[in-house]
Amino acid sequence: MLRKSVSRPASRGFSVLKSLKTTESPKSTQNAKPNDRFKPLSDAQVAYLDRVVRVDQAGELGANYIYAGQYFVLASKYPHLKPVLHHMWEQEIHHHNTFNEMQLKRRVRPSLITPLWKLGAFIMGSGTALISPEAAMACTEAVETVIGGHYNDQLRCLNNQYELERNDGTKGHSQELSSLIATIKQFRDDELEHLDTAIEYDSHKAVPYILLTEGIKNVCRVAIWTAERV
Amino acid sequence: MLALSRILARRLYHPSALEHQLAHSFAPLTYGPGSTQFKVLEHALNKHVPSYGFNERALVASLNDLDLGPSLLSVIGASNSPSFLNASPAVLELIKFHLVTKRYALTKELDPARTSSPAEPPALETLFHRRLELNKPIAPHLTQLLSSLSIPGEFLVQTALPELHRLSDDMVYFSKEPDANDFAWYSKRIALSCAFVSSELFMAQDRSANYADTFEFAAEKLHNVSKLGQYYNNTEEYMWYTLLMSVNLAKSQLTRS
């Protein structure tokens, strides 16, 4: 995963289909001893993991397209915002790719209304950016607040409900789960850093501030609810 | 619509089988190779279904061969609710058993959870071809099988369609075929399922030597699917290119004036 993210070229072309052309590297095949293996996950645990991967993938896709929209509108008009937006966008792309890989590896179905998420996110990003750069930052602030909270909910559940028992009686997290938890933790910290950046770049000075942030927060909550299920 | 929502609600997350035990080694079957049910059904499928077809006679013949009483017939079908259209639950179980075990047989050498040295992932066409090969022994009874699978009802929603989806999902996952992260994930599986069902329908009517026509038909069908996918991808890429180019053109004209 790390190797892949390093070797990726820094700039992106217009092709949205590049991911189709990369073939997945063969999976690692170290066999654990039967005694080290964990007892089967319950149906509810599996169903929750399924939701986690799907909603996080859809969420990072949304974030990616929101920043794409903002960058598209703001980058040439406000050169001082360009590196800031570019940095945040790059991080979101990394998050999105990570969850894309996880979705394929764990065989989770992506959200059925992916095209709608793409369109909606791009419109939200470019729309707020068209109002003013402050409004774009307010949009970032609202989105990252909801996403950060949602990641925290997931971490709470993953830490509390996934104490698995091995065949020899000892308990713990499997590598798969601890790596998922570490990933989500890392991404939550990144999102909260974006939140701080947005406030630093005058998100509070956006004109219909309460209206914008509360509206976008509600949109995000509805989107999360939907992406978990559909 | 109801069927679609039921299929969507089914969980698909696959935990790493190297770290986690599976609840059932032949999920969605709830019994393993050691059980009586499995032995009877396997015996019937290999020995008697090729001659009798998918019906109770095949099962009764197997029960007699294995010295088991005929009352076991009702035990075998216990996990299926009775169908309105007079198909015995035990026969439905036999059909389910056929679908599930053939699907697992397809990926036995490819799945790192079930073999210590998994083979290189083959092409999608190879897997598709191999799955049709597995149908050869029961090919004279395919019409009967397909009609029981397509009768609208609980069995269609709970078993036939999910099993078809799992088959195409397995074929994509265990082959070299690049997978998609967005809506194409769905279209790929639906197209593959359609190609598979139509090949099976063709096979049911095929009278050529060794089903040569079927394999030709299947290869062409699959080729059409991938060609259609390429058309779509090329169109989408061209549209993106045109869109971005016109935006940039407009921008450059605006800065000039």
Interface residues (C-beta under 8 A of the other chain):
Chain A: F14 S15 V16 L17 S19 L20 K21 T22 T23 E24 P26 K27 T29 Q30 N31 A32 R37 F38 K39 P40 L41 D43 V46 A47 L49 D50 V53 Q57 L61 S76 N100 Q103 L104 R106 R107 V108 R109 P110 L112 T114 P115 K118 L164 N167 S174 Q175 E176 V230
Chain B: L8 R11 L12 Y13 H14 P15 S16 L18 E19 H20 Q21 L22 A23 P112 S116 S117 P118 E120 P121 D169 Y173 K176 P178 D179 A180 N181 D182 F183 A184 W185 Y186 N233 E236 E237 W240 Y241 L244 K251
